[in-house]
Amino acid sequence: MTARIIPITMAAATTPVGEPADILTDTRGRRVRDLRISVTDRCNFRCVYCMPKTVFGRDYPFLPRKDLLSFEEIMRIARHFVDQGVEKIRITGGEPLLRKHIENLIEQLATLPVEITLTTNGSLLKQKARDLKNAGLHRVTVSLDGLDDEIFKRMNDVDYPVSDVLDGIEAAGAVGLAPVKVNCVVKRGTNDNQILPLARHFRNSGHILRFIEYMDVGSSNGWCMDEVLPSAEIVQRISSEFPLAVAESNYTGEVAERWRYVDGAGEIGVISSVTHAFCSTCTRIRLSTEGKLYTCLFAQSGHDLRALLREGNNDDALRRAIAGIWRQRDDRYSEIRTAATAAVRKIEMSYIGG
């Protein structure tokens, strides 16, 4: 889709002189902690909740290479975010492992004093895990929407086998990209029968299984509330077989609610954007493939940083623009979600990452 872009003016982006970067907060008092960088809008899967074939078919106009941010441009933006409080950078897509020489970008980002993570569908992970680790990647998150091959292929819609993703998870763990976080988007009536098989498989594995409520991200996935399985029910189903107890959050703003197995077999997480909004502690900002900055996963428009870069603005102008965008942020979509807001055209998840 074509994104609506908000031009950045230097007046709007002014930072109060002498204000410490470590108290950079938005209009609701939320600090910036997590930067998510989409490095490609392309993916080799066509997951029904993200890039359905009915929209993202053979003739879909993906971004030309010249429109993508270069690694040098990404690095320049990332450095300013880190200077102003970001502690974690996540590489996303599309499928980020499709971006040529992605290891080179990770190697550059790894020079910054932050945690570097990456989210992938796992299809190329077995081949790339060692190079990613050697480049400086700390952890990896893998999307896996079921263990049953038929259901998994129905979800990814490209006939991709689950065994290859499991091999990728094993390879990532073996090289030290651990604990691997394994994310499952749950659609009621489609793959909710995979909850317990996934829980059984990843217990005692050292990896962290997380279930995500099906969300109204973008405008292409045909979202409806009837297909949302509340996280509370997911926890109940698992706990009926493997008793769970609440675990404390690792940090303020963590999106997943943590639950640990009472018998010590590890933990699971649930991400409940639909039924239990966590907007009040959201610390994430997203950089799209071609340099638009989005302050919410459910945004309708973005701020054009690429224009600032390519028009020759200096680092001070870029730093002030970033600060100004965050200070004006007031997003709280999940807190005000209604049938009407769900129908509003929004940026696709494949465009800005999850």
C-alpha positions in Angstrom: 0.0 0.0 0.0 1.1 3.6 -0.4 1.8 5.1 2.9 0.7 8.6 3.9 3.8 10.5 4.9 4.1 13.3 7.4 6.8 15.8 6.3 9.3 16.6 9.1 9.8 20.3 9.8 12.8 21.5 11.9 10.6 23.7 14.0 8.4 20.8 15.0 11.4 18.7 15.8 13.1 21.1 18.1 14.6 19.6 21.3 14.9 21.7 24.4 18.5 22.9 24.8 20.4 20.9 27.3 17.7 18.3 28.0 19.3 14.9 28.8 18.7 12.2 26.2 17.9 9.7 28.9 14.6 11.3 29.8 13.3 11.5 26.2 9.6 10.7 26.6 6.3 11.0 24.7 3.1 12.8 25.6 2.1 9.9 27.9 5.4 9.7 29.7 6.7 6.7 27.8 10.4 6.5 27.0 11.8 5.2 23.8 13.6 1.8 24.4 13.1 -0.4 21.3 13.8 0.3 17.7 12.5 -2.1 15.1 14.1 -1.8 11.7 12.4 -3.4 8.6 15.1 -4.2 6.0 12.8 -5.5 3.3 9.1 -5.5 2.4 9.5 -8.9 0.6 8.8 -12.3 2.1 8.9 -15.9 0.8 5.8 -16.8 2.9 2.2 -15.6 2.3 0.9 -16.0 5.8 -2.8 -15.4 5.8 -2.7 -12.9 8.7 0.1 -10.8 7.2 0.6 -11.1 3.4 -2.3 -13.0 1.9 -1.9 -14.0 -1.7 -5.1 -12.2 -2.6 -3.3 -8.9 -2.1 0.4 -9.9 -2.3 0.3 -11.8 -5.5 2.8 -12.3 -8.3 2.2 -8.7 -9.6 2.4 -6.9 -6.3 4.6 -3.8 -6.6 7.3 -4.3 -4.0 9.7 -1.5 -3.4 12.5 -1.0 -5.9 16.0 -1.3 -4.4 16.8 2.4 -4.8 14.0 3.2 -2.4 15.4 1.0 0.4 17.5 2.5 3.0 21.2 1.6 2.6 23.0 -0.1 5.5 24.9 3.2 6.0 21.7 5.1 6.3 20.2 2.6 8.7 23.3 2.8 10.8 23.2 6.6 10.9 19.6 6.6 12.1 20.2 3.8 14.6 23.2 5.6 16.2 21.0 8.6 17.0 18.3 6.4 18.5 20.8 4.7 20.7 22.2 8.1 21.8 18.7 9.1 22.9 17.8 6.0 24.9 17.2 2.9 22.7 18.5 -0.2 24.3 17.4 -2.9 21.9 17.3 -3.0 18.1 15.2 -5.7 16.3 15.8 -6.5 12.6 12.5 -7.3 10.9 10.8 -7.4 7.5 9.1 -8.9 5.5 11.6 -11.7 5.9 14.8 -10.0 6.8 17.1 -12.9 5.8 16.1 -12.2 2.2 18.0 -8.9 2.4 21.4 -9.4 0.7 24.4 -9.3 3.0 22.2 -8.8 6.1 25.2 -10.0 8.2 27.1 -6.9 7.2 24.3 -4.7 8.7 24.3 -6.7 11.9 28.0 -6.4 12.2 27.8 -2.6 12.0 24.9 -2.4 14.5 26.7 -4.7 16.9 29.3 -1.9 17.4 26.5 0.0 19.3 25.9 -0.6 23.0 22.6 -2.3 22.5 21.0 -5.8 22.2 20.6 -6.8 18.6 17.8 -9.3 17.8 16.1 -10.5 14.6 12.7 -11.9 13.8 12.4 -14.5 11.0 10.1 -17.1 9.6 13.0 -19.6 10.0 13.1 -20.7 6.3 16.7 -19.6 5.8 17.9 -19.8 9.4 19.6 -23.2 9.3 21.9 -21.9 6.6 22.5 -18.4 8.1 22.5 -19.0 11.9 26.3 -19.3 12.2 27.0 -16.2 10.1 24.4 -14.2 12.1 26.0 -15.2 15.4 29.5 -14.4 14.1 28.3 -11.0 12.9 27.2 -10.1 16.5 23.5 -11.0 16.6 22.4 -11.8 20.2 19.1 -13.5 19.8 16.5 -14.6 17.3 12.7 -14.9 17.3 11.1 -17.4 14.9 7.5 -17.4 13.7 5.9 -20.9 13.9 2.1 -21.2 13.7 1.8 -24.9 14.2 3.5 -28.3 14.3 1.1 -30.1 12.1 2.5 -29.9 8.6 -0.9 -29.5 6.9 -1.9 -26.6 9.2 1.4 -25.0 9.0 1.4 -25.0 5.2 -2.2 -23.6 5.3 -0.9 -20.8 7.4 2.2 -19.9 5.4 0.3 -20.6 2.1 3.4 -21.6 0.1 3.6 -25.3 1.0 6.6 -24.8 3.3 7.3 -27.7 5.6 7.4 -27.3 9.4 10.5 -29.5 9.6 12.7 -26.9 8.0 11.7 -24.3 10.5 12.3 -26.6 13.4 15.8 -27.3 11.9 16.4 -23.6 11.9 15.4 -23.2 15.5 17.8 -26.1 16.5 20.6 -24.5 14.5 20.1 -21.1 16.1 20.2 -22.7 19.6 23.3 -24.6 18.7 25.3 -21.5 17.7 24.3 -19.6 20.8 21.4 -17.4 19.5 19.4 -18.5 22.6 17.0 -18.6 24.1 15.1 -18.7 20.8 11.7 -17.1 21.1 9.1 -19.0 19.1 6.1 -16.9 18.2 2.7 -18.4 17.2 -0.1 -16.2 16.0 -3.4 -17.9 17.0 -6.5 -17.7 14.9 -9.5 -19.4 16.4 -10.7 -22.2 14.2 -7.6 -22.2 12.1 -4.6 -23.2 14.3 -5.8 -23.0 17.9 -5.6 -26.8 18.0 -1.8 -26.4 17.8 -1.5 -24.7 21.2 -1.0 -27.9 23.3 1.2 -29.7 20.7 3.5 -26.6 20.6 3.6 -26.4 24.4 4.5 -30.1 24.6 7.2 -29.8 22.0 9.0 -26.8 23.5 8.8 -27.7 27.2 12.3 -28.4 28.5 13.8 -27.1 25.3 15.4 -24.0 26.7 13.4 -21.9 24.2 10.5 -19.6 25.0 7.2 -20.2 23.3 4.9 -17.2 22.9 1.3 -17.0 21.6 0.1 -13.8 19.9 -3.6 -12.8 19.6 -4.6 -12.4 16.0 -4.5 -8.6 15.5 -6.1 -6.1 13.1 -2.7 -5.0 11.7 -2.9 -3.5 8.2 -5.9 -3.7 6.0 -5.4 -6.9 4.0 -5.8 -9.8 6.4 -9.6 -9.8 6.7 -9.5 -9.5 10.5 -12.6 -10.1 12.6 -13.0 -10.4 16.4 -14.6 -13.8 16.1 -11.2 -15.3 15.1 -9.4 -13.9 18.1 -8.7 -16.4 20.8 -8.1 -14.5 24.0 -4.7 -15.1 25.7 -6.5 -16.0 28.9 -8.0 -19.0 27.2 -4.6 -20.0 25.8 -3.1 -20.0 29.3 -6.1 -21.9 30.6 -5.7 -24.6 27.9 -2.0 -25.1 28.6 -2.4 -24.9 32.4 -5.0 -27.7 32.3 -2.3 -30.1 31.2 0.8 -28.3 32.5 0.1 -26.1 35.5 1.4 -22.5 35.1 2.2 -19.7 37.5 2.7 -16.0 36.8 6.3 -14.9 36.3 7.5 -11.3 36.7 8.2 -9.1 33.7 11.8 -8.7 32.7 11.4 -5.0 32.3 8.8 -2.2 32.1 7.1 -2.3 28.7 7.7 -5.9 27.9 4.9 -6.9 25.6 4.6 -10.6 26.6 3.0 -11.6 29.8 5.2 -14.3 31.2 4.0 -17.7 32.7 6.3 -20.4 34.0 5.7 -24.1 34.3 5.3 -25.0 37.9 7.4 -28.2 37.3 10.3 -26.1 36.2 10.1 -27.0 32.5 10.5 -23.5 31.3 8.1 -20.7 30.4 5.6 -19.4 27.9 4.5 -15.9 27.0 1.2 -14.4 25.7 0.9 -11.2 23.8 -2.6 -9.8 24.2 -2.9 -6.6 22.2 -6.6 -7.2 21.5 -7.9 -8.3 24.9 -5.4 -6.6 27.3 -3.9 -3.5 25.7 -0.4 -2.6 26.8 -0.3 0.9 25.2 0.4 2.6 28.5 3.9 1.1 28.6 4.7 0.8 24.9 8.3 1.8 24.3 8.6 0.8 20.6 9.2 2.7 17.4 9.5 1.3 13.9 11.6 2.3 10.9 10.2 1.1 7.6 12.2 -0.4 4.7 12.5 2.9 2.9 13.0 5.2 5.9 9.6 6.1 7.3 9.3 6.3 11.0 6.1 4.9 12.6 5.2 5.4 16.3 2.6 2.6 16.4 2.1 -0.8 14.9 -1.4 0.3 13.9 -0.3 3.6 12.4 -1.9 5.2 9.3 1.0 7.4 8.4 4.8 7.8 9.0 7.5 10.4 9.2 10.0 10.7 6.4 13.5 10.3 7.7 14.9 9.2 4.3 14.2 12.6 2.9 16.2 14.2 5.7 19.1 11.9 5.0 19.1 12.3 1.2 18.6 16.1 1.3 21.9 16.4 3.1 20.8 17.4 6.6 23.4 17.1 9.3 23.4 14.9 12.3 22.0 17.6 14.6 19.0 18.0 12.4 18.4 14.3 12.3 18.8 14.0 16.1 16.3 16.8 16.6 13.8 15.3 14.2 13.9 11.9 16.0 13.4 13.6 19.4 10.6 15.7 18.1 8.7 12.8 16.6 8.9 10.8 19.9 7.9 13.8 22.0 4.8 14.3 20.0 3.8 10.6 20.1 0.4 10.0 21.7 -0.6 6.6 20.2 -2.9 4.2 22.1 -4.7 2.3 19.4 -5.3 -0.9 21.3 -6.9 1.0 24.2 -9.4 2.6 21.8 -10.0 -0.3 19.3 -13.5 -0.6 18.0 -15.1 -2.1 14.9 -14.8 1.3 13.3 -11.1 1.7 14.1 -10.4 -1.8 13.0 -11.8 -1.0 9.5 -9.6 2.1 9.1 -6.9 1.6 6.5 -3.5 1.1 8.2 0.1 0.3 7.3 0.7 -3.4 6.5 2.7 -5.4 9.0 5.0 -6.6 6.2 5.9 -3.0 5.5 7.0 -2.0 9.0 7.7 -5.3 10.7 5.8 -6.9 13.6 
